């Protein structure tokens, strides 16, 4: 996110849902933090992961018809919202229609000052119908980790984790098929998303383990492809 006059908040960046869901959605609040009025337009586009049969659209003052992910679209110039200094609006919503497909679909939405195109804030939104139930990790009473996503991964793998209330030290250790330790990452927060760089790893199957206070809690598989 490259925030200037426009700040995006209250946004759920990763949305989980069943492939059979008719639509997945997330909302955001857009705030003008400058001392002058800002006229805001929005541009959205597909980044990666969504099958060609899926659709997406968004609302910004008006709601647009669902279109195939292969298309890139922009709100017409007359569809803008002017925010006074310090004013916010929660009319933005992004939608994804998975059409029964299992995928991790990433989209980017950019909010731009119509009078100064350099004054722009962009956010990435992921709709995940592959790792259904990952959000349950964040509701766990004990320590837990999710399946990695995307899986397979070729640049970066993300792992959701949650630690028990009394944890002192915690780490995630990655092993190759031979059991050799490849990476070890200390966890600093009680709950969050671990982003693991796998871009330099050879293709193959790996295992990652959550260790809390010296005890192995859970081990899961990760596939790396090039």
N, C-alpha and C positions, 0 to 999 in steps of 0.2 A: 504494500500500500504506500502510495506517495502522496501523503496528505498535505494540502496547502490551505486554501480557504474552506474546503469541504471536508468534513469529518464523517465517516461512516461508523455507526454504532448499532448495538442490539441485533447484530447479524449472526445467525448460526451458519458458519462457513461450510460445515459438513452435515449433510442431510441424509439419513439412512431410511430405506424403505424397501418394501417387497417389490420384486420385478412386476408383479401383477397389479400394483397400485395404478390407479388411473392418472394420478398426478402427484408429484412431490413439490413442496414449496418452502421458501424461506423469505423473511421480511427484514428490512433494515430501516434505520432512522438516518436521515441525511441532515447535517447541521452546517449552517454557514457561520464559521467562527471569525470571519473578518469584520471590519468596521464599515463595510459598504454593502449594498445589495448585490446579490449574485444571481444571475439567470442560469439555471442548471439544465443541461441536456444529458441524456444517458445513451451509451452505446454498449451493446452486448455481443459476445461471440463465443463460439465453441473452441476450447483449447485442445482437449484430448479425451479419448476414452469412450465417448458415446457412440452407440451403433447408428448406422445411417437410418434405421427405421424409427429412431426416437425423435421426439419433438421438444422444442423449448420455446419459451416466450417470457415476457415480463410486463409489469405494470408500472407506469410512471405518468401520473395524471390520467392517462387512459391505458387500457389493457390491449395488448396486441395479439393477433391470432397466432396459434401454434404453427411453427414452421420446422422443416427438417433441420437436423443439426449441421448439415453440410452448408447451410446458408449463413451468411454474416449480415446482420442488419443494424440499422441505426434509426433512432427516433427522428422523424422529420423535424426540420428546424422550428416549426411552429408549435411543437409539443415540448414546451419547456415550463419550468416552474421557477419563479423569482422568489428567492428567500431574502428577507430583510436581515440586517446584522443581528446575529445571535439566534435567528429563527431556525426551527427544524421542521421536518416533515417525515411522516412514516408511511407515505403512499407507495414506496418502492416495494415490489415483490418479484421474485424470480421463480419460474415454474419449469418443471421437467416432466415429460411424459415418457416413461421407460418402455412402453409398448411390450411388456413381458420379457424384456431383455436384461440379462445379468451384466452389469458394467459398473465402472467407476468413472463417471462423466464429470469433467471439469470445464467450467465456463468462467469467463472474465467479464465483469461489468465496470465500465469507466464512467464516472460522473465528472462532467466538464463545465467550466465556466464558459458560457457561450460567447462572452466578450473577450476571453483570454484563454486560448486552447492550451496554453502551458500550465494553467491552473486546473489541475486534474487529479482526481483520486480514483484508483482502481482497486477492485477486490476480486478475489478468486473464490468461487463457490463450487463445491463438490457434491454431486448427487450420487450416493453409493447404494446400489442394489445388490452388491456382491457380498459385503460384510454385514448382512442383516444381523442385528443383535449386538453389534459392537458397543452401542451406547449402554448396554447393560453393565459393561465394565465400570462405568462411572457411577453406577448405582450399587456396586458391590460393597458389602460391609467389610470384607477382608481385602487382601491384596490380589490384584488380578491384572492380566494383560490380554489384549485382543489379538485376533489374527492380523498379520501385517497386510497393508494395502498400499498401492496396488499389489496384487500377487498373481503373476510374477512381476517383479520390479527390475528395472535396469539402471535407474539413476538414484532414486531415493525411495526408501520404504518407511512407512509411518506405522507406529504401534501405539495404540491407546493404552494407558496404564492408570491404575488407581492403587494407592497404598493404604494399609490399615492405619488406624488413628494413632498408634503408638510406635510407628516405625522410626528407626534411627538411621540406618544406612540401607540403600537399595541400589541395584544396578541391573542392567540387561546385558547379557553376554551372548555373543554370536559365535557359533561353532560351525565348521565345515563337516562334510560327511564322514571324515576320518576322526572327528572328535577334537580337532585342533582348535584352539581359541583364536578367533579372527578379530573380533572387536569387543570392547567392554565400555559401556557408557553408564556413568553414575547418574542417578535420578535425584533432582534437587527439590522437586515439588511433590506435594501429596498426590496430585492428579494432573494429567496432561497428555500430550502427544509427543512421543519420541520420534524425531526425524533422523533416520539412519542413512548415511551416504553409502551406497553399494555400487557406485559407478566404477570403482577400480577392482571389484571382485570378479573372479572368473564365473562363468555361467555354471549353475548347478544348484543342488539342494543344500540348504543350510538349516540350522536349528538355533533358536534363541531362547534363553532361559531368564526368567525373572528371579533374582535372588534378593531376599529381604532379611537383613540382620543375620547374614551368613547361612540362611536356609533357602533351598531351592523351592520355589512356589509353583511355577508352571513352565512348561517347555512347549514350544510350537514350531511349525515348519515355515520356511520361507524359500521361495524359488527365485533365483536371480537369472535373468536372461540378457543376452546382448543382441 
